[in-house]
Amino acid sequence: MSRAAGVTEVTDADFEAEVIGAELPVLVEFTADWCPPCRQMGPVLTALASEEGDRLKVVQLDVDTSPGTTNAYKVLSMPTFVVFRGGEPVRSMVGARSKRRLLEELADVL
């Protein structure tokens, strides 16, 4: 998977520990190597992780290698972003977006 710099890659195996058990709100990008819009999100997620790292954890999950988590949250299209807070999904967004728009959508979660 083409991982964004500064962004943790999570899998079915460690999703519980990395996302559900996280202290901070977590933005999960459900992504895939074969998805061009997902690749476009790389720099956006890298910037978000470096700028908001003290308030928000940013992770990526490859849908092809982690089908269990993907199916559990009924993710059908890539990229899908799901925000988890206190172990619960509180917001879901589908499709690539600009950093500004993403920050606007995350404003009430942070």
N, C-alpha and C positions, 0 to 999 in steps of 0.2 A: 504494500500500500504506500502511496506517496504521502508520507506523513508531513504535516505542517510543522515547521520548527517551533520548539517550545510547547508543543501540544502533545499530551500523553496519548498513546494508543492503548485502548482497552479492548478486552475480549470477553467472550462468554464466561471464561474462567475467573477473571478478576473484576467483572462489572460490579458485583455486589460490594466488594471492598473499595474500589476506586470511585464509584458513583453513588450507590445507595448509602454507603457509610461515610461519605464525605462531609466535612464540617461546612465547607462553603457551598453555595449554589453551584451546580455543574451544568455546563452547556455541552451536550453530546451531539457531535455530528455523525449521523449514520451515513457512511460514505462507501464508495467502491472505486477500484482502479479504472474501471471501464466507463466512468461517469465524468464527462468533460466539465459540467458545472461544479462538480465536487472539487476538481483540480483548481478551478478558478477561486474557490473559497480558501485555498491554502494560505495566501498572503493575508487575507482578512482575519483568519483564525490566529495566525502567528502574531499579528498586530494586537488583536484582542487579548491574547494570552499574556503578552508582555505589558500591555497598558492596564489591564484589569485583573492581573494575576492575584492581587491581594484581596479581591472581592469575588472573583469568579474563577472556577477551575474549568479549563477548556480541554475536552478530550475528543478523540475520534474512534469510531468503531467500524471496522470493515464488515459490511453485511454478508460478504461471501464466506468469511472465515468464522463469523459469529452469528449463525442463523438463529440460535436459540433466543438471544436477546432481541434480535431484529423482529422475530415473530411475536415475542412476548409483548412488544410495544406496537405491534401491527404497523410496522414501517413498510410502506409499499413503494415509495419513490425516493430517489436520491437527488440532492442531499435532503435529508430531513434533520431538523435540529429539535432536540427535546431538552428542555430545561428541567432539572431535578433540584428540588429544595427539600431538605429533611427526608430524603429518600423517596419522595413522591414526584412524579412528572407533573409540573405545573403549567407548562406551556409547550406547544408544538408548532413548528413552522416548516413549511415545505418549500424547497427551491433556493437557488443561490440568491444572495442579496448583498448590497453594499455594506460596508462596515457601519456607516451612519445609520442605515435602516436597522441593522441588527442591534446596534446600541439602543436605538429608540424602542425596539421591541423588548429589549431586556431591562429597560429602565425601571419598571415596577417590580422586577424580580431581584435586582441588585440591592 
